[in-house]
């Protein structure tokens, strides 16, 4: 069996760990929760973590496999996306040696994690690779269920055997491998106050009119979602339409998606554009890096 470690970035949306963490906990030998020592976001805003969360974590961690990693991850006047990249690199260094490094955000839920691990344990790439999984974005929670992005072509990098992050989780210079293992991403299906906080702290908050986009999100409901087309805030991402799933809990939604999208084991697909990726410095900076082109890789 391969040695696999997982790291979670923890911030103001830490409550989502109550869904994401139990999915991977039984299968990973060491899990790192990474959070700012002074409880600051990448934008410098202060957040707090309730005592009830720590009590829940103690009850979950019966095998004592969770490591809390705290450090100074905020630097004044440094762009958010650079702080994102820096924290992920520091986390990978703290995780130590292993065969596969996984980095997961609090609001990302693997649909069939045991199957993904089975593929990882049988995969021998023979070179440094970054494994991208297919993301199912949750867009809104309504009285009837969950509105998700239908037919999205989103892939995000989650796993690598060579953790040299150059732009958030993306590692320039590595072979990009694409697997169709699904990850539900609760990036937008949140309360209004959380959406506003997300837009203010997101790495792409300066790339579009956040107030206007919030107004669009806020107006979508169980009835008018069918009229929304091509609505991602960044031009480079294809979100063609929305679909309503009438499940009452996220766990039920994940189970339904597992039944719907279960994939047989297939050979990994290589990014056909990998030869066109710009070079980055060995220090992991984004020299000559095309932020616009790669923005679809990032949360």
N, C-alpha and C positions, 0 to 999 in steps of 0.2 A: 504494500500500500504506500502511496505517495504521502509525504508530509505536507499537509495543507493548513495554512493559517488564514484567518479572516480578520479584517479590521473594519470597524464602523466609525464614521465621523459623527460626532454627537454635538448638537447645537440646540437652538431654540425649539426645534421640532423633535426633541428626544422622545416624546410620547409614542411616536411611530415605531420605536424599537420594540414595543410590546407586541407588535405584529411581526416585524422582520427578524428579530433575534431568535425567538423560539423555532423558527423554520430551520435555521442552520445549527443551532446549539447542539442537538444530539449527534451531529456528524463531524464536527470540527474539534480538534484536540486543544487548540488555543485560540482565544478570541480576544481582540483588543478593542476597547472603547476609547476613542481619542477625542479629547475635549480641551478647550482653552482653560488654562489655569485660573484666569480671572473672569471666566464666563463671558467672553466677548465674541461677537460674530466677526466675520471678515470685514464688515463695515464699521466695526468698533462699537456696536450697540450691545448693551448688557442684557444677558438673559439669566434666569435662575432655573434650577432643577429642584423639584419638590422632594421632600423627604419620603413621600409615598413611592416615588419611583425607585429610590435606592432600596427601600424595603422590598419592592417587587423583584428587583434585580437579585437581591440576596436569596429570595425564595427560588428564583429560577436557577441560580448557579450552584446546584447541589454538588456538582463535580469539581467546583473551584477551578474552572478553566478560563474565567474572564479576568483580563488584566486591564486596569484603568490607567491610561496613559495621559497625563496632563502636562502641558507645556505652554509657552507663550507663542500663540499662533497669529496674533494680531500685530501688525506693524503700521503705524500711522503713515498716511499718504502713499501707501503701496496699493496698486490696483487689486481689486478683489480676486480676480482670476489668478494672479500671481501668488496670493496668499493661499488660495485653494491648492495650487500645485505644490507649494512649499510644505503645507501641512501633510499632504499625501506622501511626499517624499520622506518627511521626518517620521511619519507613521511606519512606512515600510522599513526604515532603518531600525526602528524600535522593535519591530516584529522579529528580527533576527533571521537565521537561515531556515529555509524550507524549500520544497520543490515547487509549490504554487502559492503565490500571494493573491489573496482576494481582498478587494476593497469595495465596501457596500455602504450606501447611504441609508439613513434611518428609515426612509420611506420607500425602500425597494424590496420587493417580496418575490423570491424565487417560486415559480409555479411547481417545479418538480426538482427539488434540490438533490435528492438521492440519485436521480438519473444523471444529473450534471456531474456529480462526483464520480459516478461509475465511468463516465466518459473521460474525465480527467485522469483517473487512475490507469486507464488504458492508452492514454495519449502520450506518444513519444515524439515530440516535434524535432528534436535534434538541433535546435537553434533557439535563440530568444524570440518569444512570441507574445502577443497580447491578444487575449481571447475576448471577443465581443459577443454579447448575448442580445437577443431581440427584446425590446422594451414595449410593454403595453401601457400607454399612459392613461391614468385615471384622470378625468377632467372635472367631474363634479359629482357630489353626492346629493341626491334629491329625496323627496318623500317616497318615490317609487323604487329607488335603487341607486345604481351607479351609472353615470354616463362616462363611457370610455372612448378613446380615439380609435376609430375603426380603420383598418387597412394602413396603419402607420408603418413606415419603413425605418423606424428608429432602432439603432444599435448603439450600445454603450460598452466600453471596455470595463470588464470586471476582474479579470484574472490575468496574471502574467508570471512568467518564470524569471523575469529580469526587470525588477521594479525601478525603472529610471523614468519618472514621470516628467513630462515636459510641458503639458497643458492640461491641468486638472488630472484626470485619470489616463489621458492619452499619453503614450510613449512613442515619440517620434524615433524613427530608425528601426523599430521592431516590425517583424512581419505581423500584419493584422489578420487574424483568423476570425471568421464569423460563424457562430453556431446559432441554430434556431431555437435554443432553449429560451423559454420566456421568463421575463421578469416584470411583474406588475409594479408600476411606478406611480405612487400616490403624490405626484408632484403638484397637481392642481385641485384634487378632490379634498378640499379643506374648508375650514370656516373662513369667512370674509377677512377677519383680522389677520389670519395666517397668510392668506394670499397677498395681502398688502405687505406683510413682513417679508414674504418671499421675494416679491418684486423689488423691495428696497435693498435686499441683501444678495440677490442673485448675481452671479458673475457677469451676466449680460444686461444688467439694469441700465446701462448707458447706451445700449444698442437699439432701443426702440422707445416709444412713448408709453411708459408703464401705466399712467393714469388712464389713457384711452383704452389700453388693453384690459385693464381691470374692469372698466365699464362694460366691455363686451362680455367678459367672463360672468360678471354679475347678472347680466340680463338673460343668460341661457337657463332654460328650465325644461321640465319633462315634455313640453309640447313643441317649443320652437327649436330644439336642438337639431331637428331634421333639416332645417334650412341653412345650417352653418356649414361652410365649405372653405377649405384651404385657410385655416385660421391660426397657424402657429405664428408667434410673434417674430420669429426670425425667418427671413426669406428662404434660407437654405434647407429648411426642414419641410417635409411633406406630411401634413396632417389633413387628409382629404375630407373626412366627415366624422360624425359622432354616432354612437350607438348606445342604446339604453339596455342595461342588464338589470332585471328586477330581482336582485338578491338583496337580502336584508343585512348581511354582514360581509365584511371583506373576506373572511375565511370561506364563506359560501361562494363568493365570487371567484376566489383563487381555485377552489375545488372544481367549479364549473369550467374554468379556463383550462385546468389540467386535463379534464376529460375532452375538451374541445380541441386543444392544440397539441396533445401528446404526440411527440415525434419519434420515429424509429431512429436508431443510431445511424448517423450519416458521416461521411468523410467531411472534415472541416473545409470550409470554403475560404480561399485566400482573397484578400482585398485586391481587386483588379487594378486599383489606383496606387498600390503601394510603391511602385517604381517612381511615381511622380511626387512623393512626399518630400517636402523641403527638409534639408538637413538642419539639425539643431546642435548647439554646443554640448560638449561632454558634461558640462555643469548643469544641464537640464534647462537652460534658458530657452526662450522662444525666439531666438534670433531668426529673422526672416520668416517667421512662422505665419501662415495664413490663418489668422483668427477667424475671418469670415467663412473660409472653406470648412474649417474643422469644428465650427460652433455646434453642429448637430451632434457631435460626439458627447457634448458636455451637458450635465444636468441643467 
